[in-house]
Each structure stands twice: as C-alpha cells, then as structure tokens.
Amino acid sequence: MRCGKEMEIINLKSETENERIDSWIASKLERFSRTYIQKLLSDRRITVNGQFVKPNYRLKFHDEIVINVPEPEKLEVKPEKIDLEILHEDNDILVVNKPKGMVVHPAFGNYSGTLVNAIMEYCGDRLSDINGVIRPGIVHRLDKDTSGILVIAKNNAAHEFLSAKLKKHDINRVYVAIVEGVIKDERGKIDAPIGRHPVERKKMAVNVKNGRRAVTYFRVLERFKGHTFVELKLETGRTHQIRVHMSFIGHPVVGDMVYGRKKQKFKIDGQALHAKLLGFEHPSTGKYVEFESKLPGYFKELLETLRRGL
C-alpha cells in the first residue's frame, strides 16, 4: 500500500527458512532488482520483526518484513539522441529492436549511451516509473551483447499488466542462438534451477541448493560441422538463463566468454544470441500481439561462414 507521497509501504511474511532476505524479496517483488533491494537494506528501509537487518540475513518462518520504498528520485540520467529501431508504438507500449552492444539501463557511474537514455529522449515523460530512477519503462532486460526485441511500458498500468504476465510466464519469448558442438536431439527441455555461482559471485550457475526454477526449451534449426543453430523458448526468465543452460548441457553459446570457451574461434564481440520474437496480451485491448525481428548482420554473417564449412 502507499503512504502519502513520500514512500510506499509493503508488508510481507516469510514462508521460507534460511533463505537470504535480499534474494527472497527480489523473487517476490520482481519489479525490483536484487541490487535495489540490497540498497534498501543498506539504507535501513527494510525491517524484520521491527529490526533492521543486513542483506545476508537468513529468514525464519513467519518473519514479518516491512519495506519502505521511497518515491522515485529525480532522474539523473539524461536523455540522449540515439537512433532506435522501433517495431511498434501506441499509447501503452513501445517495442524496440535492441542492437548488440547496447546496455539496457544505466549502472551507477555509467549513465550514458543506454537504451534508457534513448527512450527518455524519444518518449519524454511518457514512461512508467515503477522500476525507479534508473529503469523508467523497463519491464524486462536483455544482456548488453544480446540483440533483439524488448517491450517498454509507457505508463504504470501497462507496466503492472506486463510484469504480472511475465511473472506468470504468460509472455512468449523466443530466441535464436549459435552454440558450440552438434546437438543430436531435434528438440529438448532443460529444467535446471539457476542461482548465484557459489564461488564467482558475478556469475550465475545451475544451483540445485539455492537456485530458482528455470526452464528452457530448444529446437535444432540447422547443424554444421562443430556448431548448431537453435531456437530457444523461455518458460522462466532468470538472469543469463539461456547462456547458463546451454553451457550446462555442454553446448555454450558461441562468443560467450563468461559461460563458454575462453578461446573463441569467431571474433563477434559477445554471444551469438538474438531475441527473435515477443508475444503477449496487449495491456489495453487484451488481444494477443506478436512482434518479430530479423537476424542482425553479424548473426547472418556467422551463419553463412558456418554453411561454407569454415
């Protein structure tokens, strides 16, 4: 619930035991990132049973959690004139085709050249503010070096609608990738929980003990000598899900220096992964809409190279 104009009060009760509070809250409130939750904890805006706790606090059954979410601060990120490939626009949403190499939203100390800078210039104040000062309009994300389709919310009602659909896995998200090795099966399902890597904390990993359920479906589109072109459909949307899952089954995405081979055969500046299709019920009409983007140039060139047997 909201309290005046200064903050939003959120009350939660833990139904789990021994899980980190920052991870648990982030799983319950997917509109907030884990980093943002940690900031709220550090700023003493979250209490457990009336007491302030640290981000590594381990929950107990029936802990009473109160979160004081401040109203969005004045955005310090400046609009920038950056060319956007717009696939669709109406009063509620903006659908864009993000190029490889573009960061979706600013990080602290890096407020320039992102998709957010671009949409702020394009949309002005016609963006949702649910995700705070750094991510206006951003419903979901793509990694910097993943190209493809993103939907932007132009108002809070649209944002809440799409976030709810995303949480219920009711948004159709289809990717294509070129992966290492030859996949023998025509199609398959990867059902393996993903969580923070137990040692390398900046990475994600299949983590049975502390991970969250993650499901990826794959279908082989074309095979080459030593590589496979695949279509991938997400049931869930965990951080780096496709990259982690494909690495887990022994077929990392080509160009992925984090989860794949340290020595890459092709120099493509990041992973060969493209968000090809996005489908969902429209926030206003309720009708199913679907958008598709063409393969970017770098991806088509790599396919042609593989088809020549190089």
Secondary structure, 3 states (H helix, E strand, C coil): CEECCCEEEEEEECCCCCCEHHHHHHHHCCCCCHHHHHHHHHCCCEEECCEECCCCCECCCCCEEEEEEECCCCCCCCCCCCCCCEEEECCCEEEEEECCCCCCCCECCECCCCHHHHHHHHHCCCCCCCCCCCCCCECCCCCCCCEEEEEEECCHHHHHHHHHHHHCCCCEEEEEEEEECCCCCCEEEEECCEEECCCCCCCEEECCCCCECCEEEEEEEEECCCEEEEEEEECCCCCCHHHHHHHHCCCCECCCCCCCCCCCCCCCCCCCEEEEEEEEECCCCCCEEEEECCCCHHHHHHHHHHHCCC
